[in-house]
Amino acid sequence: MKTKLKTNRAAAKRFKMTATGKIRRCKTGLNHLMSKKAGNRRRGLLAGDELYKGDHKRITRMLGEGA
C-alpha cells in the first residue's frame, strides 16, 4: 500500500505555489530594525520573490505537489 505524501507545514507557511507552477517566497529583513532601512528598501522587501532554481524540486516535494 502506498502512503500519501504529507505537506510539510513549516514549508506551507513560507512558500506559495502560483497558478503557473512557480513558487513564491517572502524576502528576509522585514522583522526588526526597520527604522534604519529606507522606505524604498522596505517597500522592495514587501514584494515577494521567486524561489531559487536549485531549491524548486525540494520545496515542491515539501508542499506535497509532486512525488
C-alpha positions as CSV (number, residue, x, y, z in Angstrom):
1,M,0.0,0.0,0.0
2,K,1.4,3.4,-1.0
3,T,1.4,6.1,1.6
4,K,0.2,9.6,1.0
5,L,2.7,12.5,0.6
6,K,2.2,14.8,3.6
7,T,2.6,18.5,3.3
8,N,5.4,20.0,5.4
9,R,3.5,22.5,7.4
10,A,6.6,24.8,8.0
11,A,7.2,25.0,4.3
12,A,3.5,25.6,3.6
13,K,3.6,28.7,5.8
14,R,6.7,30.1,4.0
15,F,6.1,29.3,0.3
16,K,3.1,29.6,-2.0
17,M,2.6,27.9,-5.3
18,T,1.4,30.1,-8.2
19,A,-1.1,29.0,-10.8
20,T,1.7,28.6,-13.4
21,G,3.7,26.3,-11.0
22,K,6.2,28.9,-9.8
23,I,7.0,29.0,-6.1
24,R,6.8,32.4,-4.3
25,R,8.8,33.2,-1.1
26,C,9.0,36.1,1.3
27,K,12.1,38.3,1.3
28,T,14.1,38.5,4.5
29,G,14.8,41.5,6.7
30,L,11.3,42.7,7.5
31,N,11.0,41.7,11.1
32,H,13.0,44.3,13.1
33,L,15.5,47.3,12.8
34,M,13.1,48.9,10.3
35,S,14.0,52.5,11.2
36,K,17.4,52.3,9.7
37,K,16.1,51.0,6.4
38,A,15.0,53.4,3.7
39,G,11.3,53.4,2.6
40,N,12.2,52.3,-0.9
41,R,14.1,49.3,0.5
42,R,11.2,48.4,2.9
43,R,8.7,48.5,0.0
44,G,11.0,46.4,-2.1
45,L,11.2,43.8,0.7
46,L,7.4,43.7,1.0
47,A,7.1,42.3,-2.6
48,G,7.7,38.6,-2.7
49,D,10.2,36.9,-4.9
50,E,10.5,33.8,-6.9
51,L,12.2,30.8,-5.3
52,Y,15.8,30.0,-6.3
53,K,16.1,27.4,-9.1
54,G,18.1,24.9,-7.1
55,D,15.5,24.7,-4.3
56,H,12.5,24.2,-6.6
57,K,12.4,20.4,-6.6
58,R,12.9,20.1,-2.9
59,I,10.3,22.7,-1.9
60,T,7.8,21.3,-4.4
61,R,8.0,18.0,-2.7
62,M,7.7,19.5,0.7
63,L,4.5,21.3,-0.4
64,G,3.0,17.9,-1.4
65,E,2.7,18.9,-5.1
66,G,5.0,16.1,-6.6
67,A,6.0,12.6,-5.8
